[in-house]
Amino acid sequence: MPVLIRKPGGPAVAARFETAWSEGTSAGTPSSVSWAGWKAPARGAARSGLFETCANPGCGSGWLHLWRSRSAPVFEGGWSCSADCTSACIESAVRSELEGRWRAQESHRHRIPLGLVMLEQGWITSGQLRQALDAQKGAGGGRLGLWLVRQQGVSEQLVTRALGLQWSCPVLPLEFHDAEALTVLMPRLFVDAFGALPLRVAAGKLLYLGFEDRLDPVVALAVERMSGLRVESGLVLGSLFRPAQTRMLKQKFPAVELMEASSQPAAVHVLAKAVERMRPVESKLVRVHDCLWLRMWRRVQIGPLPVPDSVQDLICSIGAH
Ligand SMILES: [Zn+2]
């Protein structure tokens, strides 16, 4: 049997939540794609339990399951009649996530080097670029943009604008950042380790996600699929990003369990166990880099964001096969 290791740390208290952004958008030009076939978590769907069909296509309980008195758990919009059926549904979801059906676009697209973008725009001279590159080489690293700012006196705004051109994304403002209200969107790990900063939700359907110097399309896609919100990624001025990230990390996030599974079947086991234990009214699974992110809703989500204290996350990394 594969061995599961429970990682220490992680359990956090769920977030308190008051208001969400609901007015119109103010920044950027929407450019992300919508994902065909994706359905937002079921909202307000009443479940009678009696005439429901088990979501497991291989369910063997036949009409007997109609007498089983359970209306939960629900995984990806489908009710399962038994622990075995939950496990079968999760196994199929894990397989499809790991096979990479949802591969984020653009992760390996060739980008014009930052220095060339700035040179082309006339924002720096070739002398400034050469000196910054020499300094970078001499110091054995460091981001070129930082060298241009620190050593050549280039404005940080221009460097961020150039990064925006390089990534074909907008530079996003940070005004009215209600960090506390947005922590329900994702586990703390995404803000901390992946540097993704939820900035605001506009018109109840569009989430602005800020990054410091490079986008993470994998994280953006995962959040888009999980939240049902369209995600618009952009860059934030470094000097604003860091303090905002630190502020956000001090807020309360949804409760999370971090697990490590030694194999795919071990991951299915731990995820199915969590769903059976909590019996959520909805749950979803998405892949984020080398992890699987399971989110479980205790209560039906009515608005664009989950009700505080109503969601629980499980992040499962899969070790070498
Ligand atoms: Zn079944």
Boltz pocket constraint, residues with backbone or C-beta under 6 A from the ligand:
constraints:
  - pocket:
      binder: B
      contacts: [[A, 54], [A, 55], [A, 56], [A, 59], [A, 60], [A, 61], [A, 65], [A, 80], [A, 81], [A, 82], [A, 85]]
      max_distance: 6.0
